[in-house]
Amino acid sequence: MPQTSTTSTTRAAGAAVGVLVRRTVRGASALRGGRSWRPTPYQVYGFLFYLVMLLAYWAVPLCCDAGQHAAVVERLKADLLHPRHPMADLPGAGSPYYSPYAVAQGVFARLTGLGGWEMLRLAGALNLLVLLTGIGRLVRVLTPRPWAPVFALGAMTLLWGTERAWWSGYLSLMSMTGNLGYPSAFAIGLTFWAWALTGTRARGQEQEQGEDRRQGLVRYVGPSGLPGLAGYAGIGVLYGLILLIHPITAVAAALGAVAFVAGWQQGWLRGQRGALAVRWGVMTGTAVLLAWSWPYFDVFALAGDDSVDWMHQRLYEQLGGQFWLALLGLPALWLRWRRGSWRDPLVLLFALECLLVAYGWVSGHYTYGRILGLTLVPLQFALAVELAAPRPWGRARRALGGAAVAGACVGFLTVQGGAVVPRALDPIGLEQPSLWPTYAWVARHVGKGEVVISDGHYAPRSIPGYGPNLAAPIWPDPALDEGERERRLADVRAYLSPASTRAERTTVARRYHARWLLLTRWKRVPEEAVVVAWSRETGEVLARIG
């Protein structure tokens, strides 16, 4: 009797503070909290993946868009409140690169003295942690099967295609060696967390309360049985951050929110519409308010910006070769639809993302193709959940498992394996990540903020990451009118033309305050320039304009 009374009192106290209370554990096991701790399969393999992937990312020279993101950190490090344009000697007001994520990097760089390139290296460690924990949390919402997150991680990194797909926001093994430190990787990790929390809320209190009653637990949910709105506001903060950090990923994140709410939320037809509208309205309103109040740029103005559509048309080319292995998840997705209904969140999410990608192609707004990487996630995760089912397996599941293993092997041997297998240990000649040259030798001569005229592919994309500016930025940016950017590019082409005169070159150099030339070995150094240094690796020449 005394024990029963104590247990009841303890449960009541737990209910008063909004926690779950279990029966008191007595004996030696109480010293261990009732049971000994054992790591889950995902904790073990996720930790190993974290170490291997991080080492692979740090071993490969940063390339592609890394110079742009490093330049953003450098500009914020120089002036946190009013940063200049990431690539040009111009005001930076309105540039969407100055997100909360970038500002946090700028603050850390100012405190530590680290440069943009070093910050990108460190960002890879943070982004990978957020990504892996997000995968684990999302898959646990989909299923309690302990091996499902392990299989989801394997499918997400290997089941792509047999041709290289390398874009920001693509998280295959190979692409992560280049873009793991990008804001898009962090935004995708937050997206997985946001989907998991949305799914947990949408699936609802009724199921959780029923499970609690079976286990003898008490859960406090607030007056009138409604959960506190702070949780929904917190989820809204996540969506708002995603919108500010990587707007195109936010589009996919919003589709996922719709899929989980439409698929799992009960009560719309049972007189609870008002309460549900308030809850999800708080989440949406918080996201919109956070994005609207960000002082560095207006994210909603990007909705009508088509300046980058032209460069994303390539996303729709070679879709079969880049993504066909992910189609191994279609049978699993079909089984989810057959067992449940069209309201299964993964089924809904895949359908909505496919519709948006198709709209991007039909309308010419090819930027929507950037969500193709996340479009594969429902296929990959559905396959992982299906293959994590306990044995014995039927014939169909065994065939699906064999096909998945074969597909993972094909993906590893054709495209992905070179990301984690060093060249020195590669016995079969796996495809390796791109090796871009470093331009630290240029930064030793060119001061931060000085303007450089450059040709070639690598240098204009890398030099701003060390602090200098370009006369003509490579990438479009709402902070600079696209017509002005095109005019600058035309002036640089005229300057580098063999037919240009000294007077014409002097006019261009003075117009943009250019003091340096960085030329490939195929370009002739103008007579008024003085060679200062050159690269043994690339043959490029650095010259000071007289």
C-alpha positions in Angstrom: 0.0 0.0 0.0 2.6 2.6 0.9 4.4 1.9 -2.4 1.2 2.4 -4.4 0.5 5.6 -2.6 4.0 6.9 -3.3 3.8 6.0 -7.0 0.5 7.8 -7.4 1.8 10.9 -5.6 4.9 10.9 -7.8 2.8 10.6 -11.0 0.7 13.5 -9.9 3.8 15.6 -9.2 5.1 14.7 -12.6 1.9 15.8 -14.3 2.0 19.1 -12.5 5.4 20.0 -14.2 4.6 18.5 -17.6 6.9 15.5 -17.6 6.6 11.8 -17.9 7.0 9.7 -14.7 7.8 6.0 -14.5 7.5 3.7 -11.5 10.4 4.0 -9.2 13.2 1.5 -9.9 14.6 -0.3 -6.9 17.7 -2.4 -6.5 21.1 -2.3 -8.2 19.7 -1.4 -11.5 18.5 1.9 -10.1 22.2 3.0 -10.1 22.1 2.7 -13.9 18.8 4.5 -14.3 16.9 1.2 -14.6 18.8 -0.3 -17.5 22.2 -0.3 -19.0 22.9 2.0 -21.9 23.7 0.4 -25.3 24.3 2.4 -28.5 21.8 2.0 -31.3 23.0 0.7 -34.7 22.7 4.2 -36.1 24.7 5.7 -33.3 27.5 3.3 -34.1 27.5 3.5 -37.9 26.5 7.2 -37.9 29.6 8.0 -35.8 31.8 6.0 -38.1 30.3 7.7 -41.1 30.9 11.1 -39.4 34.6 10.4 -39.0 35.1 9.0 -42.5 33.1 11.6 -44.3 34.7 14.5 -42.4 38.2 13.3 -43.1 37.2 12.9 -46.8 35.9 16.4 -46.9 39.0 17.8 -45.3 41.3 15.9 -47.6 39.8 17.4 -50.8 40.7 20.9 -51.9 37.7 23.2 -51.7 36.2 24.0 -55.1 33.3 25.3 -57.1 31.1 27.6 -55.0 33.4 27.5 -52.0 35.1 30.7 -53.0 31.8 32.5 -53.0 30.9 31.3 -49.5 34.4 32.0 -48.1 34.1 35.5 -49.6 30.8 36.0 -47.7 32.6 35.2 -44.4 35.5 37.6 -45.3 33.1 40.5 -46.0 31.2 39.9 -42.7 34.5 39.6 -40.9 35.5 43.0 -42.2 32.1 44.7 -41.5 29.5 42.7 -39.7 26.7 45.2 -39.9 27.2 46.6 -43.4 29.1 44.0 -45.4 30.2 44.7 -49.0 29.2 42.7 -52.0 30.7 39.2 -51.8 32.7 39.5 -55.0 32.9 43.1 -56.0 33.8 46.5 -54.6 30.2 47.5 -54.2 27.6 47.8 -51.5 26.2 44.4 -50.3 22.8 45.5 -49.2 20.2 43.0 -50.4 22.5 40.1 -51.0 20.8 36.8 -49.9 24.2 35.3 -49.0 24.1 37.3 -45.7 21.9 34.8 -43.9 21.8 34.1 -40.2 24.1 31.1 -40.8 26.6 33.4 -42.6 26.4 36.1 -39.9 27.1 33.5 -37.3 30.2 32.4 -39.2 31.2 36.0 -39.5 30.9 36.5 -35.8 33.0 33.4 -35.1 35.6 34.5 -37.6 35.9 37.9 -36.0 36.3 36.3 -32.5 38.9 33.7 -33.6 40.7 35.5 -36.5 40.0 32.6 -38.9 39.6 33.3 -42.6 36.8 32.3 -44.9 38.4 29.1 -46.1 39.1 27.9 -42.6 35.5 28.6 -41.6 34.2 26.5 -44.5 36.3 23.6 -43.3 34.9 23.9 -39.7 31.4 24.4 -41.1 31.6 20.9 -42.6 31.9 19.4 -39.1 28.8 21.3 -37.9 26.7 20.7 -41.0 27.4 16.9 -41.0 26.4 16.7 -37.3 23.1 18.5 -38.0 22.5 16.4 -41.1 23.2 13.0 -39.4 21.1 13.8 -36.3 18.3 15.1 -38.5 18.3 11.9 -40.5 18.1 9.8 -37.4 15.3 11.9 -35.9 13.2 11.9 -39.0 13.5 8.1 -39.6 12.6 7.4 -36.0 9.4 9.4 -36.6 8.7 7.2 -39.6 9.4 3.9 -37.9 10.8 2.4 -34.7 12.9 -0.1 -36.5 16.4 0.4 -35.2 18.2 -0.4 -38.5 16.1 2.0 -40.6 18.3 5.1 -40.0 21.4 3.2 -41.0 19.8 2.0 -44.2 18.4 5.5 -44.9 21.9 7.0 -44.6 23.3 4.4 -47.0 20.5 4.9 -49.5 20.8 8.7 -49.3 24.5 8.7 -50.0 24.8 5.9 -52.6 21.5 5.4 -54.5 21.7 8.3 -57.0 23.0 7.3 -60.4 26.0 6.2 -62.4 26.8 9.7 -63.6 28.2 12.4 -61.3 25.5 14.8 -59.9 27.4 17.7 -58.3 25.3 20.6 -57.1 24.8 22.5 -53.9 22.1 20.6 -52.1 23.0 17.2 -53.5 24.2 15.0 -50.7 25.7 11.9 -52.3 29.1 10.7 -51.1 30.9 12.4 -54.0 29.1 15.7 -53.8 29.6 15.9 -50.0 33.3 16.1 -50.5 32.8 19.5 -52.1 29.6 21.0 -50.6 29.5 19.7 -47.1 30.5 23.1 -45.7 27.9 25.0 -47.7 24.8 26.6 -46.2 22.7 24.3 -48.2 24.0 21.2 -46.3 23.1 22.9 -43.0 19.6 23.9 -44.3 18.9 20.3 -45.4 19.9 19.1 -41.9 17.5 21.6 -40.4 14.8 20.5 -42.9 15.1 16.9 -41.7 14.7 18.1 -38.1 11.7 20.3 -39.0 10.0 17.5 -40.8 10.6 15.2 -37.9 9.1 17.7 -35.4 6.2 18.5 -37.7 5.5 14.8 -38.1 5.6 14.2 -34.4 3.1 17.1 -33.8 0.9 16.0 -36.7 0.7 12.4 -35.7 -0.7 13.8 -32.6 -1.3 13.7 -28.9 -4.0 11.0 -29.1 -1.5 8.3 -30.1 1.0 9.4 -27.6 -1.5 9.6 -24.8 -2.8 6.1 -25.6 0.8 4.8 -25.5 1.4 6.6 -22.2 -1.7 4.9 -20.7 -0.5 1.5 -21.7 2.8 2.2 -20.0 1.3 3.8 -16.9 2.6 7.3 -17.7 1.1 10.7 -17.3 1.6 13.6 -19.8 0.6 17.1 -19.1 -0.6 18.9 -22.2 -2.0 22.2 -20.9 -5.4 23.7 -20.4 -8.3 22.2 -22.4 -6.1 19.3 -23.5 -4.3 21.5 -26.0 -0.5 21.3 -26.3 1.4 24.5 -25.7 1.9 26.7 -28.7 5.5 27.3 -27.9 6.4 24.0 -29.6 4.7 25.1 -32.8 6.5 28.4 -32.7 9.8 26.6 -32.2 9.2 24.6 -35.3 8.3 27.8 -37.1 11.7 29.2 -36.2 13.3 26.2 -37.9 11.3 26.8 -41.1 12.1 30.5 -40.9 15.8 29.8 -40.6 15.7 27.4 -43.5 14.0 30.1 -45.6 16.7 32.6 -44.8 19.7 30.3 -45.1 18.8 28.5 -48.4 15.5 29.7 -49.9 15.2 27.0 -52.5 15.6 24.3 -49.8 12.8 26.1 -47.9 10.5 25.4 -50.8 11.0 21.7 -50.4 10.8 22.0 -46.6 7.4 23.7 -47.0 6.2 20.9 -49.2 7.3 18.4 -46.6 5.4 20.3 -43.9 2.3 20.1 -46.0 2.8 16.4 -46.6 3.2 15.5 -42.9 0.3 17.7 -41.8 -2.0 16.5 -44.5 -1.0 12.9 -44.1 -1.0 12.5 -40.4 -3.0 15.3 -38.7 -6.3 14.0 -37.4 -9.2 16.1 -36.3 -9.9 18.3 -39.3 -13.3 16.5 -39.7 -14.1 16.2 -36.0 -14.8 19.7 -34.9 -11.1 20.5 -34.2 -10.5 22.7 -37.1 -10.2 25.9 -35.1 -7.6 24.6 -32.7 -5.6 22.9 -35.4 -5.6 26.1 -37.5 -4.3 28.1 -34.6 -1.5 25.6 -33.9 -0.3 25.4 -37.5 -1.0 29.1 -38.0 1.4 29.9 -35.1 4.1 27.8 -36.8 3.6 29.4 -40.2 3.3 32.9 -38.8 6.5 32.5 -36.8 8.4 31.4 -39.8 7.1 34.3 -41.9 7.7 36.8 -39.2 11.3 35.7 -38.6 12.1 35.8 -42.4 10.4 39.2 -42.8 12.3 40.8 -39.9 15.8 39.8 -41.1 17.6 43.1 -41.8 20.2 42.0 -44.3 17.9 41.2 -47.3 14.3 40.7 -48.3 13.9 37.0 -48.8 10.4 37.4 -50.2 11.7 39.6 -53.0 13.5 36.6 -54.4 10.3 35.0 -55.5 10.2 37.0 -58.7 14.0 36.9 -59.4 14.7 34.8 -62.5 18.3 35.9 -62.9 19.7 32.4 -62.1 17.2 30.3 -64.0 19.5 30.1 -67.0 22.3 28.4 -65.1 20.0 25.8 -63.6 18.7 24.5 -66.9 21.5 21.9 -66.8 19.8 20.3 -63.8 17.2 18.9 -66.1 19.8 17.3 -68.4 20.9 13.7 -67.9 18.3 13.0 -65.2 18.3 9.3 -66.0 22.1 8.8 -65.6 22.3 10.9 -62.4 19.3 9.6 -60.5 18.1 6.2 -61.8 19.4 4.1 -58.9 17.0 6.0 -56.6 14.1 4.5 -58.5 14.8 1.3 -56.6 12.7 3.0 -53.8 9.6 3.1 -56.0 8.4 -0.4 -55.0 8.7 0.6 -51.3 6.9 3.8 -51.9 4.1 1.9 -53.7 3.8 -0.5 -50.9 3.4 2.4 -48.4 0.6 3.8 -50.6 -1.1 0.3 -51.0 -0.9 -0.4 -47.2 -2.1 3.0 -46.1 -3.4 5.5 -48.5 -2.4 8.5 -50.6 -2.0 10.3 -47.3 1.2 8.6 -46.4 3.6 11.5 -45.9 6.4 10.1 -48.0 4.0 9.4 -50.8 2.6 12.9 -50.6 6.0 14.5 -50.4 7.3 12.6 -53.5 4.3 13.6 -55.5 4.4 17.3 -54.5 8.2 17.5 -55.2 7.8 15.8 -58.6 5.0 18.3 -59.5 7.3 21.3 -58.5 10.2 19.9 -60.5 7.9 19.4 -63.5 6.6 23.0 -63.1 10.2 24.3 -63.2 10.8 22.5 -66.5 7.5 23.6 -68.1 7.6 27.2 -66.9 11.3 27.8 -67.6 12.0 28.5 -63.9 14.7 25.9 -63.8 15.9 27.0 -60.4 13.2 24.7 -58.9 15.3 21.8 -60.2 17.5 22.5 -57.2 15.1 20.4 -55.1 15.9 17.3 -57.1 18.3 16.1 -54.4 15.5 16.2 -51.8 13.0 14.7 -54.3 15.0 11.5 -53.9 14.6 11.4 -50.1 11.1 9.8 -50.1 12.3 7.0 -52.3 15.5 6.4 -50.4 13.8 6.6 -46.9 10.8 4.4 -47.9 13.3 1.8 -49.2 15.2 2.0 -45.9 12.1 1.6 -43.8 11.0 -1.4 -45.9 14.3 -3.2 -45.6 14.5 -2.6 -41.9 11.5 -4.9 -41.3 12.2 -7.9 -39.1 12.8 -11.3 -40.6 11.6 -13.7 -42.0 11.2 -11.9 -45.3 8.9 -12.8 -48.1 10.1 -13.3 -51.6 9.3 -9.8 -52.7 11.2 -8.2 -49.9 14.2 -10.4 -50.4 14.2 -9.4 -54.1 14.0 -5.8 -53.2 16.8 -6.1 -50.7 19.0 -7.8 -53.2 18.3 -5.1 -55.8 19.1 -2.4 -53.2 22.4 -4.0 -52.3 23.3 -4.4 -56.0 22.3 -0.7 -56.6 24.4 0.5 -53.7 27.5 -1.4 -55.0 26.9 0.0 -58.5 26.7 3.5 -57.2 29.8 3.1 -55.0 31.9 1.6 -57.8 30.9 4.0 -60.6 30.6 7.4 -58.9 30.6 7.5 -55.1 33.5 5.3 -54.0 36.3 7.7 -54.9 34.9 10.1 -52.3 36.1 8.0 -49.4 38.8 5.8 -50.9 42.1 7.7 -51.3 43.9 7.5 -54.6 46.8 5.7 -53.0 44.6 2.9 -51.8 42.4 2.7 -54.9 43.0 -0.6 -56.7 40.5 -0.2 -59.6 40.7 3.5 -60.5 37.5 4.9 -58.9 36.3 8.3 -60.0 37.9 10.9 -57.8 36.7 14.3 -56.6 37.8 17.4 -58.5 41.1 18.9 -57.5 41.1 22.6 -57.7 44.3 24.7 -57.4 44.9 26.9 -54.4 45.3 30.7 -54.7 47.0 31.4 -51.4 50.0 32.5 -53.3 47.9 35.3 -54.8 46.6 36.4 -51.4 50.2 36.9 -50.3 50.5 39.8 -52.7 47.0 41.1 -53.2 45.4 42.9 -50.3 41.9 42.4 -49.1 39.5 44.7 -50.8 41.8 45.3 -53.8 40.3 44.7 -57.3 41.5 41.9 -59.6 40.9 41.4 -63.3 41.1 37.7 -64.1 40.3 35.1 -66.8 40.0 31.4 -66.7 37.6 29.1 -64.8 39.1 28.5 -61.4 40.6 31.9 -60.4 37.5 34.1 -60.6 35.6 31.6 -58.5 38.3 31.3 -55.9 40.0 34.6 -55.4 37.2 36.5 -53.6 37.4 33.8 -50.9 40.8 35.3 -49.8 39.4 38.8 -49.5 40.1 40.6 -52.9 37.3 41.7 -55.2 36.7 41.1 -58.8 36.0 43.7 -61.4 33.2 41.5 -62.8 31.4 39.1 -60.4 31.0 35.6 -61.8 27.6 34.8 -60.1 24.4 36.8 -60.2 23.4 38.5 -57.0 20.3 40.6 -56.3 22.6 43.1 -54.6 24.0 44.0 -58.1 21.7 44.7 -61.1 22.1 42.0 -63.6 22.5 44.5 -66.4 25.4 46.1 -64.6 27.0 42.8 -64.0 26.8 41.9 -67.7 28.4 45.3 -68.5 31.3 44.6 -66.2 31.8 41.2 -67.8 31.9 42.8 -71.2 34.4 45.4 -70.1 36.7 42.6 -68.7 36.4 40.7 -72.0 37.4 43.9 -73.8 40.3 44.5 -71.5 41.6 40.9 -72.1 41.1 41.0 -75.8 44.4 40.9 -77.8 43.0 43.8 -79.9 42.6 46.1 -77.0 44.8 49.3 -76.8 46.6 50.6 -73.8 44.2 53.5 -73.5 41.2 51.2 -73.6 42.7 49.0 -70.9 43.5 52.0 -68.7 40.0 53.2 -69.0 38.6 49.9 -67.8 41.1 49.6 -65.0 40.4 53.1 -63.7 36.6 52.5 -64.0 36.7 49.6 -61.6 39.8 50.6 -59.6 41.6 47.5 -60.7 45.2 47.1 -59.5 45.9 43.5 -60.4 45.8 41.0 -63.2 45.6 37.2 -62.8 46.0 35.6 -66.2 46.2 32.1 -67.4 49.3 31.0 -69.3 47.5 31.5 -72.6 47.0 35.3 -72.1 49.6 37.9 -72.9 50.6 40.3 -70.1 49.9 43.9 -71.1 52.9 46.1 -71.5 51.8 48.4 -68.7 51.6 45.5 -66.2 54.5 44.2 -64.1 54.7 40.5 -63.3 54.9 39.9 -59.5 54.4 36.1 -59.2 53.4 33.0 -61.0 52.1 29.5 -60.2 54.2 26.4 -61.0 51.0 24.4 -60.6 48.8 26.2 -63.1 51.2 28.5 -65.0 49.0 31.5 -64.1 50.7 34.9 -63.8 49.9 37.6 -61.3 50.8 41.1 -62.5 50.4 44.6 -61.0 48.8 47.2 -63.2 51.2 50.1 -63.6 
